[in-house]
Amino acid sequence: MKTVVLAVLLTIAVLPLAASLARAEDTAPTPPDVLGDREFLRSNYTAAEKYYREALAAHPDDMHSLTRLATLLNWRGGYAEAIDLYQRGLRQDPSSMELKRGLATSLTWSEQYGKALTLYREMLATRPGDEGITFEMAQAQAWSGDNAAAKDTLHEMVSRNPRHIKGRLLLAQVHAWTGEPVAAERIYRSLLAEDPGNVAALAGLGDSLNAQGRNDEAQAAYARALAIDPKNRTALEGRARVFQSQGRTPQALEAVRQALELYPDARDARRLGREIGGPLRPSLQLFASTNQDSDDNDLAQWGGIYTHYLGGRGYVGASFTHAQTNGAGEFDDSAPVTLPMEPANTTARYDTLRAIGGVHFSPHFSLYAEAGPERTIFPFVNAGPESSNEVRRHAAGSLTLEINGADWFTLVASASQERLVGTTQAFVNDVGIRAATLTTIFRPHPSLKLRLTGQKAEFTDNSAADLASNLGTPEVDRNNHRALLSAGASWRLPVRAVKITLSCNARWMAYYLDVDHGYFHPDQYLSDSAGFDLSDTIGHNFYWGVGADRGVQRIDHNGGDDTFSYRGLAGVNLGDSASFEAYFAHSNSALTTASGFNSTEGGVRLVFKFGATLGPALPARPGPADSGGKDD
């Protein structure tokens, strides 16, 4: 009995104590790493990152929190900090395969491909045949532009495991990036034969069909993919590209918007939006350039253009330009007309202000126009010691009609009138040009463009603004006429790492009068040239381009003269709202200037954008956001 009573008393005494201890345990703070895991599982990554940082601050050797934090940093693009964390973890545990793979991922996504590939090879030496590591290495090889190595890696992996879906998908992508859309299509269709609902294969099939110019089939493939996954990024961007290639600008813009609403960093959509013209945001471009020819005449120009886009339906804006042409300097004092050896004013000026606008009536029909006043100021109107400047005002403008009759054909017709001030010898002549121009563009393949242009132009020379004939400029009261024909072809090579375009051009001109009106003036002119252009981006902000042309020109039925020109451009995106670029060019073509066959030109341009953004142009080669990212 005593034993029972004692047990009851002990129970009564212990129960409150146990309850108190339980309450104390319930009210104990939850460790931050546990809270981080909880938020991580809820996909609340911002909060998870905060808790993991707190855990690492309290316990710097907490490998779990370190690895999770580095993973989150990778996902949001904080590659530099993620790399530091992985390296810190490897100093504590050099054999951790998880840390090594995470570091290799950070290096790959930050475009440090060489270091990433070295790390992948080290891991494969420890784990030969590991499919996960092999696949990630193939991604790094492909994104670095080493497509041949990527193909070898993937072919070997797929031969060992033909059921490796991601490997086959990446192999198809690599074929597409190397300009083999038929091979890519074959792989995509084999995947769809096994799994008709494979969204990645459907979207990839759309891309391969689009590259072959099979736009309707591509749209059907994209539609199937979006029916299964309305948020599929590849299909959304591909659909926008097809609309643009078909000349359906409003639909392309709507598709771009839909893609960017879901994926603000969608590089293809942002780049396409920029190519269309940045229609979600108005822009202001400021430019300045200078040109010097073989006679040491300088032509300096500066100006700007403001454009407000009307949601893909058109645009309105205004442009202004100032040009200033400086003479070579001294005149021969033995000339019949006496002038000072260093004239006080040898500068001609040109100013223009124009309203601009365009409207897209339909995917097949667009109209563009610009109009406004021009002012020209010329020296030596009354040649002699008391020479003075002459101010002339003119009306100028153009009207252009664009017809996109089919995906492969565009017709552009325009009529224009302006002063011819872009030639250095025109600083002593008030020369105008009225022209009617017709251009046809054929695109038998998305990478091939053929152009044919014809023009009939009339040159008007206001003799009152010319130098006297005894200074070497013949005066002819009759206007001159010119006929012009030109043809060109350009081919975009199927290389993804660097954009390479080959081109060839032919030009023929004939003048009614062979006189010096201050513009290029042979009786006949014929030229042929071939060249190339290279361009690429470095990271997310820098871009560059270089090019050169080699050819021959014949003037007035004389023997051919070799011509050579080269050019270069470099630019930087200053955030999402501005960009700056500079260029340089040299040419010895007779078409470059009026008074000499050698000219050097350079300039800069600053572009501002306002309002909702389509973003700057991003690298053309794929990155983790395009495939193989966190969603995989």
FENNORGI-V551837 format. One record per residue. N is the residue number from 0. RES is the residue in three letters. SS is DSSP state (@ for helix, = for strand, . for the rest). Layout:
# FENNORGI-V551837
[[N/RES/SS] [N/RES/SS]]
This chain:
# FENNORGI-V551837
[[0/MET/.] [1/LYS/@] [2/THR/@] [3/VAL/@] [4/VAL/@] [5/LEU/@] [6/ALA/@] [7/VAL/@] [8/LEU/@] [9/LEU/@] [10/THR/@] [11/ILE/@] [12/ALA/@] [13/VAL/@] [14/LEU/@] [15/PRO/@] [16/LEU/@] [17/ALA/@] [18/ALA/@] [19/SER/@] [20/LEU/@] [21/ALA/@] [22/ARG/@] [23/ALA/@] [24/GLU/@] [25/ASP/@] [26/THR/.] [27/ALA/.] [28/PRO/.] [29/THR/.] [30/PRO/.] [31/PRO/@] [32/ASP/@] [33/VAL/@] [34/LEU/@] [35/GLY/@] [36/ASP/@] [37/ARG/@] [38/GLU/@] [39/PHE/@] [40/LEU/@] [41/ARG/.] [42/SER/.] [43/ASN/.] [44/TYR/@] [45/THR/@] [46/ALA/@] [47/ALA/@] [48/GLU/@] [49/LYS/@] [50/TYR/@] [51/TYR/@] [52/ARG/@] [53/GLU/@] [54/ALA/@] [55/LEU/@] [56/ALA/@] [57/ALA/@] [58/HIS/.] [59/PRO/.] [60/ASP/.] [61/ASP/.] [62/MET/@] [63/HIS/@] [64/SER/@] [65/LEU/@] [66/THR/@] [67/ARG/@] [68/LEU/@] [69/ALA/@] [70/THR/@] [71/LEU/@] [72/LEU/@] [73/ASN/@] [74/TRP/@] [75/ARG/.] [76/GLY/.] [77/GLY/.] [78/TYR/@] [79/ALA/@] [80/GLU/@] [81/ALA/@] [82/ILE/@] [83/ASP/@] [84/LEU/@] [85/TYR/@] [86/GLN/@] [87/ARG/@] [88/GLY/@] [89/LEU/@] [90/ARG/@] [91/GLN/@] [92/ASP/.] [93/PRO/.] [94/SER/.] [95/SER/.] [96/MET/@] [97/GLU/@] [98/LEU/@] [99/LYS/@] [100/ARG/@] [101/GLY/@] [102/LEU/@] [103/ALA/@] [104/THR/@] [105/SER/@] [106/LEU/@] [107/THR/@] [108/TRP/@] [109/SER/.] [110/GLU/.] [111/GLN/.] [112/TYR/@] [113/GLY/@] [114/LYS/@] [115/ALA/@] [116/LEU/@] [117/THR/@] [118/LEU/@] [119/TYR/@] [120/ARG/@] [121/GLU/@] [122/MET/@] [123/LEU/@] [124/ALA/@] [125/THR/@] [126/ARG/.] [127/PRO/.] [128/GLY/.] [129/ASP/.] [130/GLU/@] [131/GLY/@] [132/ILE/@] [133/THR/@] [134/PHE/@] [135/GLU/@] [136/MET/@] [137/ALA/@] [138/GLN/@] [139/ALA/@] [140/GLN/@] [141/ALA/@] [142/TRP/@] [143/SER/.] [144/GLY/.] [145/ASP/.] [146/ASN/@] [147/ALA/@] [148/ALA/@] [149/ALA/@] [150/LYS/@] [151/ASP/@] [152/THR/@] [153/LEU/@] [154/HIS/@] [155/GLU/@] [156/MET/@] [157/VAL/@] [158/SER/@] [159/ARG/@] [160/ASN/.] [161/PRO/.] [162/ARG/.] [163/HIS/.] [164/ILE/@] [165/LYS/@] [166/GLY/@] [167/ARG/@] [168/LEU/@] [169/LEU/@] [170/LEU/@] [171/ALA/@] [172/GLN/@] [173/VAL/@] [174/HIS/@] [175/ALA/@] [176/TRP/@] [177/THR/.] [178/GLY/.] [179/GLU/.] [180/PRO/@] [181/VAL/@] [182/ALA/@] [183/ALA/@] [184/GLU/@] [185/ARG/@] [186/ILE/@] [187/TYR/@] [188/ARG/@] [189/SER/@] [190/LEU/@] [191/LEU/@] [192/ALA/@] [193/GLU/@] [194/ASP/.] [195/PRO/.] [196/GLY/.] [197/ASN/.] [198/VAL/@] [199/ALA/@] [200/ALA/@] [201/LEU/@] [202/ALA/@] [203/GLY/@] [204/LEU/@] [205/GLY/@] [206/ASP/@] [207/SER/@] [208/LEU/@] [209/ASN/@] [210/ALA/@] [211/GLN/.] [212/GLY/.] [213/ARG/.] [214/ASN/@] [215/ASP/@] [216/GLU/@] [217/ALA/@] [218/GLN/@] [219/ALA/@] [220/ALA/@] [221/TYR/@] [222/ALA/@] [223/ARG/@] [224/ALA/@] [225/LEU/@] [226/ALA/@] [227/ILE/@] [228/ASP/.] [229/PRO/.] [230/LYS/.] [231/ASN/.] [232/ARG/@] [233/THR/@] [234/ALA/@] [235/LEU/@] [236/GLU/@] [237/GLY/@] [238/ARG/@] [239/ALA/@] [240/ARG/@] [241/VAL/@] [242/PHE/@] [243/GLN/@] [244/SER/@] [245/GLN/.] [246/GLY/.] [247/ARG/.] [248/THR/@] [249/PRO/@] [250/GLN/@] [251/ALA/@] [252/LEU/@] [253/GLU/@] [254/ALA/@] [255/VAL/@] [256/ARG/@] [257/GLN/@] [258/ALA/@] [259/LEU/@] [260/GLU/@] [261/LEU/@] [262/TYR/.] [263/PRO/.] [264/ASP/.] [265/ALA/.] [266/ARG/@] [267/ASP/@] [268/ALA/@] [269/ARG/@] [270/ARG/@] [271/LEU/@] [272/GLY/@] [273/ARG/@] [274/GLU/@] [275/ILE/@] [276/GLY/.] [277/GLY/.] [278/PRO/.] [279/LEU/.] [280/ARG/.] [281/PRO/.] [282/SER/=] [283/LEU/=] [284/GLN/=] [285/LEU/=] [286/PHE/=] [287/ALA/=] [288/SER/=] [289/THR/=] [290/ASN/=] [291/GLN/=] [292/ASP/=] [293/SER/.] [294/ASP/.] [295/ASP/.] [296/ASN/.] [297/ASP/=] [298/LEU/=] [299/ALA/=] [300/GLN/=] [301/TRP/=] [302/GLY/=] [303/GLY/=] [304/ILE/=] [305/TYR/=] [306/THR/=] [307/HIS/=] [308/TYR/=] [309/LEU/.] [310/GLY/.] [311/GLY/.] [312/ARG/.] [313/GLY/=] [314/TYR/=] [315/VAL/=] [316/GLY/=] [317/ALA/=] [318/SER/=] [319/PHE/=] [320/THR/=] [321/HIS/=] [322/ALA/=] [323/GLN/=] [324/THR/=] [325/ASN/=] [326/GLY/.] [327/ALA/.] [328/GLY/.] [329/GLU/.] [330/PHE/.] [331/ASP/.] [332/ASP/.] [333/SER/.] [334/ALA/.] [335/PRO/.] [336/VAL/.] [337/THR/.] [338/LEU/.] [339/PRO/.] [340/MET/.] [341/GLU/.] [342/PRO/.] [343/ALA/.] [344/ASN/.] [345/THR/.] [346/THR/=] [347/ALA/=] [348/ARG/=] [349/TYR/=] [350/ASP/=] [351/THR/=] [352/LEU/=] [353/ARG/=] [354/ALA/=] [355/ILE/=] [356/GLY/=] [357/GLY/=] [358/VAL/=] [359/HIS/=] [360/PHE/=] [361/SER/=] [362/PRO/.] [363/HIS/.] [364/PHE/=] [365/SER/=] [366/LEU/=] [367/TYR/=] [368/ALA/=] [369/GLU/=] [370/ALA/=] [371/GLY/=] [372/PRO/=] [373/GLU/=] [374/ARG/=] [375/THR/=] [376/ILE/=] [377/PHE/=] [378/PRO/.] [379/PHE/.] [380/VAL/.] [381/ASN/.] [382/ALA/.] [383/GLY/.] [384/PRO/.] [385/GLU/.] [386/SER/.] [387/SER/.] [388/ASN/.] [389/GLU/=] [390/VAL/=] [391/ARG/=] [392/ARG/=] [393/HIS/=] [394/ALA/=] [395/ALA/=] [396/GLY/=] [397/SER/=] [398/LEU/=] [399/THR/=] [400/LEU/=] [401/GLU/=] [402/ILE/=] [403/ASN/=] [404/GLY/=] [405/ALA/=] [406/ASP/.] [407/TRP/.] [408/PHE/=] [409/THR/=] [410/LEU/=] [411/VAL/=] [412/ALA/=] [413/SER/=] [414/ALA/=] [415/SER/=] [416/GLN/=] [417/GLU/=] [418/ARG/=] [419/LEU/.] [420/VAL/.] [421/GLY/.] [422/THR/.] [423/THR/@] [424/GLN/@] [425/ALA/@] [426/PHE/@] [427/VAL/@] [428/ASN/.] [429/ASP/=] [430/VAL/=] [431/GLY/=] [432/ILE/=] [433/ARG/=] [434/ALA/=] [435/ALA/=] [436/THR/=] [437/LEU/=] [438/THR/=] [439/THR/=] [440/ILE/=] [441/PHE/=] [442/ARG/=] [443/PRO/=] [444/HIS/=] [445/PRO/.] [446/SER/.] [447/LEU/=] [448/LYS/=] [449/LEU/=] [450/ARG/=] [451/LEU/=] [452/THR/=] [453/GLY/=] [454/GLN/=] [455/LYS/=] [456/ALA/=] [457/GLU/=] [458/PHE/=] [459/THR/=] [460/ASP/=] [461/ASN/=] [462/SER/@] [463/ALA/@] [464/ALA/@] [465/ASP/.] [466/LEU/.] [467/ALA/.] [468/SER/@] [469/ASN/@] [470/LEU/@] [471/GLY/.] [472/THR/.] [473/PRO/.] [474/GLU/.] [475/VAL/.] [476/ASP/.] [477/ARG/.] [478/ASN/.] [479/ASN/=] [480/HIS/=] [481/ARG/=] [482/ALA/=] [483/LEU/=] [484/LEU/=] [485/SER/=] [486/ALA/=] [487/GLY/=] [488/ALA/=] [489/SER/=] [490/TRP/=] [491/ARG/=] [492/LEU/.] [493/PRO/.] [494/VAL/.] [495/ARG/.] [496/ALA/.] [497/VAL/.] [498/LYS/=] [499/ILE/=] [500/THR/=] [501/LEU/=] [502/SER/=] [503/CYS/=] [504/ASN/=] [505/ALA/=] [506/ARG/=] [507/TRP/=] [508/MET/=] [509/ALA/=] [510/TYR/=] [511/TYR/.] [512/LEU/.] [513/ASP/.] [514/VAL/.] [515/ASP/.] [516/HIS/.] [517/GLY/.] [518/TYR/.] [519/PHE/.] [520/HIS/.] [521/PRO/.] [522/ASP/.] [523/GLN/=] [524/TYR/=] [525/LEU/=] [526/SER/=] [527/ASP/=] [528/SER/=] [529/ALA/=] [530/GLY/=] [531/PHE/=] [532/ASP/=] [533/LEU/=] [534/SER/=] [535/ASP/=] [536/THR/=] [537/ILE/=] [538/GLY/.] [539/HIS/.] [540/ASN/.] [541/PHE/=] [542/TYR/=] [543/TRP/=] [544/GLY/=] [545/VAL/=] [546/GLY/=] [547/ALA/=] [548/ASP/=] [549/ARG/=] [550/GLY/=] [551/VAL/=] [552/GLN/=] [553/ARG/=] [554/ILE/=] [555/ASP/.] [556/HIS/.] [557/ASN/.] [558/GLY/.] [559/GLY/.] [560/ASP/=] [561/ASP/=] [562/THR/=] [563/PHE/=] [564/SER/=] [565/TYR/=] [566/ARG/=] [567/GLY/=] [568/LEU/=] [569/ALA/=] [570/GLY/=] [571/VAL/=] [572/ASN/=] [573/LEU/.] [574/GLY/.] [575/ASP/.] [576/SER/.] [577/ALA/=] [578/SER/=] [579/PHE/=] [580/GLU/=] [581/ALA/=] [582/TYR/=] [583/PHE/=] [584/ALA/=] [585/HIS/=] [586/SER/=] [587/ASN/.] [588/SER/.] [589/ALA/.] [590/LEU/.] [591/THR/.] [592/THR/.] [593/ALA/.] [594/SER/.] [595/GLY/.] [596/PHE/.] [597/ASN/.] [598/SER/=] [599/THR/=] [600/GLU/=] [601/GLY/=] [602/GLY/=] [603/VAL/=] [604/ARG/=] [605/LEU/=] [606/VAL/=] [607/PHE/=] [608/LYS/=] [609/PHE/.] [610/GLY/.] [611/ALA/.] [612/THR/.] [613/LEU/.] [614/GLY/.] [615/PRO/.] [616/ALA/.] [617/LEU/.] [618/PRO/.] [619/ALA/.] [620/ARG/.] [621/PRO/.] [622/GLY/.] [623/PRO/.] [624/ALA/.] [625/ASP/.] [626/SER/.] [627/GLY/.] [628/GLY/.] [629/LYS/.] [630/ASP/.] [631/ASP/.]]
